[in-house]
């Protein structure tokens, strides 16, 4: 079975990971600028000051996207470029995105814009960031400006990328900016991000704009390491932590009670959650974006607040240490369909990092090709099963700043030499191009 004519093939990036130009044309610091320059937070103290220098090389990068032959390009807007200070709109920052969007349009590439891919302006963090309900108004103001200025060029809007990472990974586990280890803070951040999503969707409708709008969640299906009852509890809690905490408020109007009970061991004040919030969080979207990389295999851990930890698995692993698990990809989407929503689904990220070696000017990345093919076969199969996957975005176009891992992990279809910004197309680039061109694997 081939992919249909209207199936959207894409490739994705995000602003802080590729743009660089950290202090140009009025941009001020984001929480990632601050975090990456704090000793011990990011491998080798790497940062996004230059990254892939996409801010200056966007024409070359759009040319690569055009050559790849994708239908769409997913990118994110750097909030500190648009509002570098409170109440201060920066037209120059917006102009960059307009220029980029015109370039994409001229090449016939559809633009999918993410409003928030984690680069919160530092000035908002200084006021309490996402932990403070009143700071949501800054996101609404920023979104409104983006809608007014850019909507004519945009094919689809995504409000937030991976709220789990922006809340729990960043504020409970401390691995991402702002690097807090505070469960109460993480729960507030998660709630306010979901609330801001609903507010912005409602704003978009109120403005009378018509493009599809939705949110992107990173989801990972959870499996017990054994048939023992306690490992099943571990898998249930892992599912609640990663998946249900976001799916249930979006589609069922509440948080999962079992997880609230677990969190109550550490958090006594849930007054930041108001009953009417769920009506806003559940605002009608046009699609659900899902980022999928790997499954979670877990076992019971009595010392963990959530009573689970990662378990040993025999699966082949990427250089991130993640299980290559295309069959479980299908399980995940079936679960989302059965329990949560019939909205069209876009796979807004899927990809893999490997230790790429440049040999005679070439990167023959057979592992990445195998990963890509297996996951696209899974998407093909899901559509045969009637699960309505409308598009697939490979992560990522370019090797880039991989958050806490700095420049040590490469996800790109295009190799970037960070010393001289040379771009080299990997063999996977040509393989993906061939699949898109033929619309079959």
RAMO-V178709 format. One record per run of one state. SS is the DSSP state (H for helix, E for strand, C for the rest). FROM is the first residue (numbers start at 1). TO is the last residue. If there is no record, write none. Layout:
{{SS,FROM,TO} {SS,FROM,TO}}
This chain:
{{C,1,7} {E,8,12} {C,13,14} {H,15,18} {C,19,29} {E,30,30} {H,31,36} {C,37,42} {H,43,45} {C,46,53} {H,54,68} {C,69,71} {E,72,76} {C,77,78} {H,79,82} {C,83,84} {E,85,85} {C,86,87} {E,88,88} {C,89,90} {H,91,106} {C,107,109} {E,110,116} {C,117,120} {E,121,121} {H,122,125} {C,126,128} {H,129,131} {C,132,132} {H,133,153} {C,154,155} {E,156,161} {C,162,162} {H,163,171} {C,172,182} {H,183,206} {C,207,211} {E,212,218} {C,219,221} {E,222,224} {C,225,228} {H,229,251} {C,252,256} {H,257,263} {C,264,276} {H,277,281} {C,282,286} {E,287,291} {C,292,295} {E,296,300} {C,301,307} {E,308,310} {C,311,316} {E,317,317} {C,318,322} {E,323,323} {C,324,325} {H,326,339} {C,340,343} {E,344,350} {C,351,358} {E,359,359} {C,360,361} {E,362,362} {C,363,365} {H,366,384} {C,385,388} {E,389,395} {C,396,397} {E,398,398} {C,399,402} {H,403,405} {C,406,413} {E,414,417} {C,418,421} {E,422,425} {C,426,426} {H,427,438} {C,439,441}}
